[in-house]
């Protein structure tokens, strides 16, 4: 059986540092963007944890979330995500327990198991934790224990944190996260903004294996995709060359600030690099004017049945980022998502 309804719309933020800009300006822009999308009716504003990247200022994720929550009123603020293998679960519970205590009913905790950086930086972050995320399910369970009600005889508590029951999401770019979210009865967000290949398979697995829990009675899925909306297809495609250059630089191991758009990518990449950027990294991207973006988002909803779309909107010009968010918000009343039931038997 299926049912149709309007999807929710949310925003993923990496606090991009643009070429010629600064981290200070990037962080100020993050707060301003959160205020902007709140006024536009977006549901969530999530910040992603990354480290040692010249174009990303969101490394101290919980700190930035506190600033954003303090300067907004109603939008849900959260992590998309905290890379849990980089941290002790107790520390994360204390950080997000503090946020939830200061901003009750507004904090989300999205968790991922990737390092969010290169191996050398991961080792610097983790120090004595040499694992590669294999114990991620155990870490999630420990963290959720700190955020839940206190148990008799519990000797280690998160203060603040205990009893806040901060909503936990599992993030993933593969089947691992889908399976864990389903087994735990937690909401699931797929990172199709940089790894779209297994989007459909992961969502199908999540729905098929989902076990109802105290958190959720039925699956709740979100897809994060790259979106750039502009006043014309031509303008959006030119703005998108910033993203093409960003991922091209990542392929080449060059983590520079977010570059300005160019008139053409010809001569900047070879055919193999172009295929990798367009398909392996940005295969789920939607770039264009309002009608093109509407068609792209509706296609995503028709094919995936996700409850919520999260936009990743990297743009060198902050005014163009704001405009893109406005255009997509205006399309929301025209979009419908079909809730897909898990196959049984």
N, C-alpha and C positions, 0 to 999 in steps of 0.2 A: 504494500500500500504506500501511497505517497500523499503529501500535502504541500500546498504552496503558500508562501508568505514572503514578506519583505526581508531581505538580509540586513544584518548589521554591518556598519562600516567603521573601521578603526585605522590607526596609524602606527607604523613602526618608525622609530627615530634612532639614528646613529650619531647625531650631532656632527654632521659632516664639516670638516675643515676644508674650505675651498682654497684653491691656488690664489695667493695674494691676500688671503684672510688670516684669521687667528683662532686659536682655541677659545679665547674669551668671547669672540663674536659668535662662534658656533654654539656655545652654551646659551648665550642670550637669545639666539635664534630658536633654539629648542623650546625655551619657555614661551616665546612669542607664538611659535607654531602650535603649541599645545593650547594656548588661549584661543587661537584662531579656529582650530578644528572643534574645540568645545562649543564655540558659538555656532558652528555649522552643524552640530548634532552628531558628531562622531561618538562612538561608544567608549573606546579605549585609546590611550596613548601610551605605547610601550617603548622602552629604551633597551637597546641591545648592548651586551658586554663584549667589548673587543679590546685588545691590548697591543701596544707597540706598532700602531698603524698611524702614519702621519696624517691620514685623512679622516680620522675618527676620534672624537673627543669624549665618548661615552664610557670610558674605562672604569670610572668610579660610579657605577650604575646607581647604587642605592642613594648616593649623595645627590646626584642629579635628579633622581625621582623625588626626593624631598623638596627640592627647589621648585620643580614643576607642580607638585601637588599643592604647595603653599601659594602658588600664583594662579591656580585654577579653582573651580568651585564644585563641579559635579562630575566631570569626566573621570572614568576609571584610569588609574595610573599604575603602571606595572613594568615588569621586566620581560623582555622578549629576546633573549632571556638572560638569567643568571647562569653562567657556566659552572654548574655545581662541582665538578671535579677540581676546580681551582680553589675551592673554599671549604672550610669546616662547616658542616651543616648547622652547628650551634651559632656560629657567627651570622650566617644568613638568616636564621630564625630570629636572632636579636635585632638585626637590621630591619627586616620586614615586619617584625612584631612592633618595633618602634614606629615605623611608618603607619602601620594599621592602627596603632593607638592614637597617633596624632591626627590621622585622617580616616576615621572609621568608615567602613563600607565602601572604600574607594580604591583599595590596593589589591593588585593581582601579582602573583609570583609565578612567572613562567620559568621553567627549568630546562636546561639543555646539558648534554654530556660532552660536547665538543670543547676544545680549549679556547676557541675564539682568538687564536693567535698562532704563531709558529712554535715548533717544538722547543727551541731554546728559551723563548719567553715563557712557555708553559712550565718549564723546569724552574725558572726563576720565581714564578707565581706559587708553585706547589711545594717547593723546598723538599720536605721529607716525604711528600706524597708522590710516589713514582709511578702510580698506576695510570692507565690510559682511559679510565672511565668505565672499566668492566664492573666496578662495584656501584655504578650509578643507581640501580634499583634500591640497594641497601642505603645509599645516601639519601635518596628521596624519602624512604620510610623513616629514617632517623629524623630528618628535617620536619616531616609532617607530625611526627610524635612530639617534637618541641612546640609546635604551633597549636596542637590540640589540647584537650583538657588534661590537667595534671592527674597522674595515676598514683595510687597509694605506693609509698616507698620510693617514688622517683627522686633520685638524688641530684640529677643535673637538669636544671630548668632554664628556659629562655625568659629573661625578665628585662623588658617587656617581650611578649611573644606567646607565652603559654595561654591557651584559651582564646586567642584571637582568631584561630581558624582561617587564616589568610587563604583565599582560594588559590589552589595550586594547579597549574597547567603543565602538561608535558609538551615540549617542543621537539621537533625532529625533522630531519631531511632524509630519513631512510625508514625501513620497516621496524627498526628496533623501538623507536619512540612510540609508534602506532600501537605496537603490541603491549608495551608497558602501560600506556594510557588506558587501553582497553581493559587490561587485567585489573587495574586499580580503580576503574570507573571514574576517570578524570577527563576533563576536556583536553582536546588535542589540537595543536597548531602546527601546520606543516610549512617548512621554510622553502617555499617555491620561488622566493625572491632571489635565490642564488643556486638552488639545487632542485629543479622541477622534475627530474626524471621519474621519480617514484611517487609522485603526488597521487595519482589515481589508485595505484596499488596499495599505498599506505592507508588512504581513506577507506578503501574497501576492507582491508584487514581490520582497521579500527572498529568499523561498524560490525563486522562479522564476529569479532571476539569480545565485544564490549560486555562487561559485567556491571549491572546496576550497583550503585553504592550510595552511601549517605550523601555524597556530593552531587551525584547525577543519577537520574532514573533512566535516561536514554542518552545516546551519544551526542556530543556537541563538538563540531569540528570547525576549524578556521583555516583558511589558506592565506598565506602572505605572498603577494606577488608585486613585481615592479610595475608601477603605473605612472605615466606622465601624460597629463591632459593639458591641451593648450587650445587657443582659439582657432587653430587649423591643424590639419594633419601635417602639413609641411613644417610648421613651427615646432610641433611636438617631436617630429623625427630629427630636427636639428638639435633640439634640447637633449634628445636621447644620446647624441654622440658623446656627451659627458659620461654617461653610463658605459657606453661601449669602450671608451678610453679607460675608465676605472677598472673594468674587468680584464681588459687587455694588459694593463699594468700589473694586475694581480697575477695573471698567468706568467708574466715575465719576472715576477718577484720584486716589482718596483712599487712600494707602498707610498706613493706620493699623495699630496693633497688633491682634492677633487678638481679635475681640470675643467676649463671652460669649453663650451661646445665649439665644434668646427663645422665648416661648410661641407666637408666630405671626409670620410674615413679612408678614401683611396690613398694608397701609399703608406698608411699608418699600420696596417696589419696585412699578414699574408693570408691566403685562403684557409689554411688550417686554423689559424687564430680566429679568423672571422667566424668560421663554423662553430668553434668552441664557445665564443662569446655569445653568438646569437642563439645557439641551441642548448649547449650544456649549461650555461649560466643564466641566460635570459629567455629560455624557451617558453616561459609562462608570461612574459611581459606584455603589457597593453600600452601602446603609445599612439596618440592621435588626438584629433578634435573630439568634440562631445559625442557625436554619433558613432564614431569609430570606437571610442572608449566604451560607450554603452553596449555596443555589440560584443566587444571583447569580454566585458564583465558578465554579460548575460550568458555568453558561451561558457565561461568558467562555471557559473552557477548551474547551468543546465547539465554540464558534464560531471560536476562534483557534488552538487547538492549541499555545499557547505552552508553552515548557519551564518557565517561571518566572513567578510573579506577584510584583510589588513593590507594597507597600502605601504609599499616602500617607495618613496618618491625622492630620489636623489637628483638635485638640480644645482648647477653652479650659481644661478641667480635666485636669491631667496624670494624675491617678489614673484618669480615664476613658480616656485614651489607653492606659495600661498595660493596663487591663481589655480594651479592644478587641483589642489584640495577643494577649492570652491566649485570647480566644474564637476568633479566627481560627486560631491555632496548634492548638487542639483540633479544628478541622474538617479539618485537613490530611490525616489518614489516610483520610478519607472522600472525598477529591477525586481525580479521575483526569483526566489530560490525554491527548488523542489526538494523537500526532505526525503532522502532515500532511506528505506528500511533495510536493515541487514538481511541478507539471504539466510534462510534456515533450512535444515534438513540435509 
